[in-house]
Amino acid sequence: VYDEADMFSADTEASLEASIDEIEAETGAEIVFYTQHDPDITEDENLDKAKALIDEWGIGRSGFDDGLVLMVALDPDPGESRVSLYGGSGFLGAYANEDALTRIIDDSFVPSARVGDFDSAALRTIEALDARMDADGSDRLETLRVVNGALGLVVAPLALLATLGGAWWKWRRDGDDPALTDSPSILMAGPPAEMTPTLATVVRNGTATGHSINTILADLARTGRLSFHNLDQVSKARSDDDPDPLTDPAIEVHAGEHDDRELAGPEREAWERIRQHAGGSGRLSRERLWEVNPLLDSSTRALESAAVRIGWLARPPAWTLDHQHGGHRHRPRHRRRGGRLPGHLGADDRRGPAGRGARARWARHGRVRPGHEPAHLAGRLRRRHAQGVPANAQEDDGPGSQHERGGRADGDRQAGRHARQGGGVGHGTRTPCRGRGGARPRPRAAAARHRLPHRRVLPALARLIRRLVFVRRVGR
């Protein structure tokens, strides 16, 4: 008993000491009563002090942790004093848990302490503790200690052996770490000096795309050369809408004092073109945004050349596409004429005069660009060229019977059927085709490539495979 606040009388302190000694002799548990003057302390702080006292003084047997502390913080007003009971893990498991200790405080200590009778409060508390602490609890604590020791001496080594055995078995099964076969570039602390964000899009995609144009614009905006306005209206913009400076998307060109030497070659070229295109106004309005993609077309080719020069690409993407397509390179969508804002700044304008729908109108009126014929006219134009019929020749609708015209139409269908079955063009009929559409004849070299076997057999095989897949799906 450590009565620093002089709460107990001498007789009460002696009685408490005797009771604590009897409990320790019977169960082995160690109990401490500690009082102090601390009127400003809270209940949680008082409980923390009790816990700290157990840890610092080592109250309770080693290996059992069966110590208990009664901490009392005296206040001039007895009703405002703080009292806490804190027991070790062994005490809580063998004799009384936290709820039981709380009930002992509420039922035994608080009623007497509230009226200022701390002697009776302490004596009733030690009696309540003595009633819960018996030899059975001590035996149970001893049993738990033996089990805990067995787990530590037997199970822990087994767990260690199992862990080591599992690691050894995994090493035998998987072997050592595989040899590093990746490029040495993974060891770089950062990207190469010449690897700009725009050039990285070319390396990632294998060619310069609309993403490259987006990156050029974003990189110029990062350096303060460009700023964007009303980007939320991009998807709603159409080339034939009435201009509205307040809501139309636009690009502001800041042609101030900028050190162009910090830009790479393709980016510097793109910046010069955009600045010249903006002119004195320094603003690219909605009407002029449609011209940005063709304006930056040469910059995308410069990006591809730079990727080859640095060594990130083995050969220009244009050469690769020409090789794959037999000499005819399909222009990427962002380079075609049509209603698209630069990069992500717009979508296809299907209502504008230069939109994607214009291809169908050109085909219906006989104005088809070479290499861009719609699928339903490409076969007719190839057959007309193979038969020696001028591409722009119109079918004569002069005198003739309906039977003759029907015969020509039947021949046209037979020729198309023969071509779809892999027989080539011009090998099943010599009947000229009817049709209003026309196009300039293909160059002689292109026609020769068209007559190569792989130019006829491969499409026929592809159509045959699609038919087989379709029949199989229908059968299911």
Stockholm file with secondary structure:
# STOCKHOLM 1.0

chainA/1-476         VYDEADMFSADTEASLEASIDEIEAETGAEIVFYTQHDPDITEDENLDKAKALIDEWGIGRSGFDDGLVLMVALDPDPGESRVSLYGGSGFLGAYANEDALTRIIDDSFVPSARVGDFDSAALRTIEALDARMDADGSDRLETLRVVNGALGLVVAPLALLATLGGAWWKWRRDGDDPALTDSPSILMAGPPAEMTPTLATVVRNGTATGHSINTILADLARTGRLSFHNLDQVSKARSDDDPDPLTDPAIEVHAGEHDDRELAGPEREAWERIRQHAGGSGRLSRERLWEVNPLLDSSTRALESAAVRIGWLARPPAWTLDHQHGGHRHRPRHRRRGGRLPGHLGADDRRGPAGRGARARWARHGRVRPGHEPAHLAGRLRRRHAQGVPANAQEDDGPGSQHERGGRADGDRQAGRHARQGGGVGHGTRTPCRGRGGARPRPRAAAARHRLPHRRVLPALARLIRRLVFVRRVGR
#=GR chainA/1-476 SS CEETTCCSCHHHHHHHHHHHHHHHHHHCCEEEEEEEECTTCCHHHHHHHHHHHHHHHTCSCTTTCCEEEEEEEECSSGGGCEEEEEECHHHHHHTCCHHHHHHHIIIIIHHHHHTTCHHHHHHHHHHHHHHHCCHHHHHHHHHHHHHHHHIIIIIHHHHHHHHHHHHHHHHHHHCSCCCCCSCGGGGCSSCCTTCCHHHHHHHHHSSCCHHHHHHHHHHHHHTTSEEEECGGGGGGCCTTSCCCTTTSCEEEECCSSCCGGGSCHHHHHHHHHHHHHHTTTTEECHHHHTTHHHHTHHHHHHHHHHHHHHTSSSSCHHHHHHHHTTTCCCCCGGGSSSSCCSTTSCCCCSSSTTSTHHHHHHHHTTCCCTTCCCHHHHHHHHHHHHTTCCTTCCCCCSSCCHHHHHHHHHHHHHHHHHHHTTCCSSSSCCCCCCCSCCCCCCCHHHHHHHTSHHHHHHHHHHHHHHHHHHHHHHHC
#=GC SS_cons         CEETTCCSCHHHHHHHHHHHHHHHHHHCCEEEEEEEECTTCCHHHHHHHHHHHHHHHTCSCTTTCCEEEEEEEECSSGGGCEEEEEECHHHHHHTCCHHHHHHHIIIIIHHHHHTTCHHHHHHHHHHHHHHHCCHHHHHHHHHHHHHHHHIIIIIHHHHHHHHHHHHHHHHHHHCSCCCCCSCGGGGCSSCCTTCCHHHHHHHHHSSCCHHHHHHHHHHHHHTTSEEEECGGGGGGCCTTSCCCTTTSCEEEECCSSCCGGGSCHHHHHHHHHHHHHHTTTTEECHHHHTTHHHHTHHHHHHHHHHHHHHTSSSSCHHHHHHHHTTTCCCCCGGGSSSSCCSTTSCCCCSSSTTSTHHHHHHHHTTCCCTTCCCHHHHHHHHHHHHTTCCTTCCCCCSSCCHHHHHHHHHHHHHHHHHHHTTCCSSSSCCCCCCCSCCCCCCCHHHHHHHTSHHHHHHHHHHHHHHHHHHHHHHHC
//
